[in-house]
Amino acid sequence: MSDRPTDADATAARPDAAARPDAPADRLDDSRGPEAPSNAPSFRVLLTAGLIVSATLPIAAFGAILILTRLGTDDQVVVPLVIGAIVAAAFFGLLVAAVAVAGLTAPLRRITTAVERVAAGEPGPPIHVSGDDELARLAESHNRIAAEAGRRNRELGALLVAVARYNPDRGVDALRVQAESDACAIYGLIDCSVWLGDPEAISREEAIPGDPRPVRAEVRSGGDTLGVLVGHLPATRAWERADQDLLDLFTSEVGVALRNAELFGQIESQNARLVELDAAKDEFLRGVSHNLQTPLTSIRAYVDQLRAASEEAAQDRRLLIVAEQADRLTRLVRQLLTVTRLEAGVLRPEAEVIAMSPRVRRAWEALNAGSEFELRDEARGWLAVGDPDQVDQVLWALLDNAVKYGGRNGKVEVLIAADETIDRLHVTIADHGPGVSEADRDRLFTRFSRGATQASGEGTGLGLYVSRQLLLTMGGELWLEPARDGLGAAFTLSLPGEPPGDEG
Amino acid sequence: MMEHRPRRILLVDDDPSLLVVLAEQLRDDGYEVATARDGQEALRRLEAGWPDLILLDLMMPRVDGLAFARHIKAEADLPIIVLSAIDTADSKARLLDEVAEDYVAKPFHYPELRARIQRVLRRLGDRIPRQSVVLGPDLTLDLYRRAATVAGKEVRLTPTESRLLQALVAHLGEIVATETLLSRGWAETEEAEPSYVWVSMRRLRQKIEVSPDRPNYLLTVRGAGYRLVASRQDV
């Protein structure tokens, strides 16, 4: 209709709207409640309806009085006028309501968004609401809650970072000191100490207003109480249930770390002790081997000299036996030494090219077994790759076994063959003895195991174990061939091979 | 191969009985032998004149064997054969790479020791460089510590490979006959054949050449032997 009444009534409507903050507050309360009725008229509708009623009611009343008291000179004029005024007032109320709702709900929307954000765990900047009415107080209390949630989030983050660094290998004392300084940094404590032992030994302090506030949390791991963390907060700092929970979380992590460090320390010291013992054993064996091998060297040298002195001496079986037994002893001592080196992991075999056929023959001759021997070389020109000294040890052990378990006058057969597809050389050493029983097959390559059928006391029980381990360090393998009728045990050693070469 | 002058050997071992019998055996084979029971005595013997070769037990008392060997090597390129209860597969033996020409693990058979002595004496006159030999941008040999650097990466050489390269480096750019390489790389007791050299050269190329199929350094001279050259691509 006209602009004038709008202006006048808008100013009149504002205090009216501003004076109803209980409506939005109620709505907030409702929405916070878990069972807020979903069909309740919204704040916006209520406000609009209220404004329309408050704008139209006086006019309607005024019109009614006019009509009833017949003060109006002409019904024909008054009635339409009153109806027109009521309609205009209704429109005006609607307009004012729209503006008021927009103005009123803006801070509410801001608060709602901020609360939702905090609920989702991502606090934003504080909300600014001017004035000191309920809305402003609501915003302020939200800001405080958000700030605390933010602080606890930061504390939790710092806590997680701190405990992730608690490696057990740092030791109990270092971890304890670290936990103390971390607790101070994370929770803003003035001082802090972690006591290990009965927590009751540390008496509880009373909180005295104005003095630094004491805090306390037990350090636990599993069901055990390891000690207690005590410290002080600045007097101005709030300390709530959630803060205590966070501190308890921290001390439980510290407890686990301390327990781990304790166990780790025990393992460390046991390890150190074992390493010490191992080194002592190694040194002992080194000394023994030196002290055994040096006299063996002179025995060997003197026997050689004696046997070279005359034709008669060269034929003397007694001298031959001395020489052979000295060699045998030498090999056994070397085998023992090899075991210790294998276990210490200090064996570093060379990868030299070696011809297997002459090596097998020499190893056989050194054994001087006297039984029948057949060597077939189906890999002419092939060279194996391995450490010559170690390969000699393996060949000696396998040939020695073949003689020992091959039965009286048992023939020993050796076959050298190449697998050209994978460039490997296989040496199979077979005897004609009783073979290996099913029961023995599984534990054949373990330490100190002998065939059950074999009388104990022969050999060290180390031969196959050492051979297999040596071959493994050289990229080789050792296995027992499947049992065959009429034949004894057959072992195959495999080594990387080099196909026959030319000058190229 | 008799020499016009007997080769001199200094034998150092703490076991007197071994010292006596070994000295006798070596003298029987025409060597001139001096003996010492410990490092101090050995140093005194050296004052009277340097031998061609030292046979050394590393576990001797007083002056530590390794320190003694280092002292010798600092003075001159004198070949040392270590007689030891430590064998080559022991990681401690690696410490000896820089000082020992060869190892003979105790106990040994005299013929084996003699074969090793002969092999070492064959290289007399070939100087083993005590520092790196740079053959090209992607190959440096450090034979005194049995290693090579190939395109920036370190490669370990076996004792045999190292001996073969020593013979080739001593005659850099010249042809070294397969027979010569055979006698440098292997002792007589190993009954080596030319194919040992061929296969070893093939393996060496795999180790030290950037493209083994088109070698830059280790070249074959068909029917004659091998040649080690500085890189042709060298600028």
Interface residues (C-beta under 8 A of the other chain):
Chain A: R286 S289 H290 Q293 T294 P295 L296 T297 S298 I299 R300 A301 Y302 D304 Q305 A326 T330 R334 L337 T338 R341 V346 L347 R348 P349 E350 A351 E352 V353 A355 P358 G381 L383 D387 D389 Q390 E498 P500 G501 D502 E503 G504
Chain B: D14 D15 S17 L18 V21 L22 E24 Q25 D57 M59 A85 I86 D87 T88 A89 D90 S91 K92 R94 A105 K106 P107 F108 H109 Y110 T158 P159 T160 T178 E190 E191 A192 E193 S195 Y196 W198 V199 S200 M201 R202 R203 T220 R222 G223
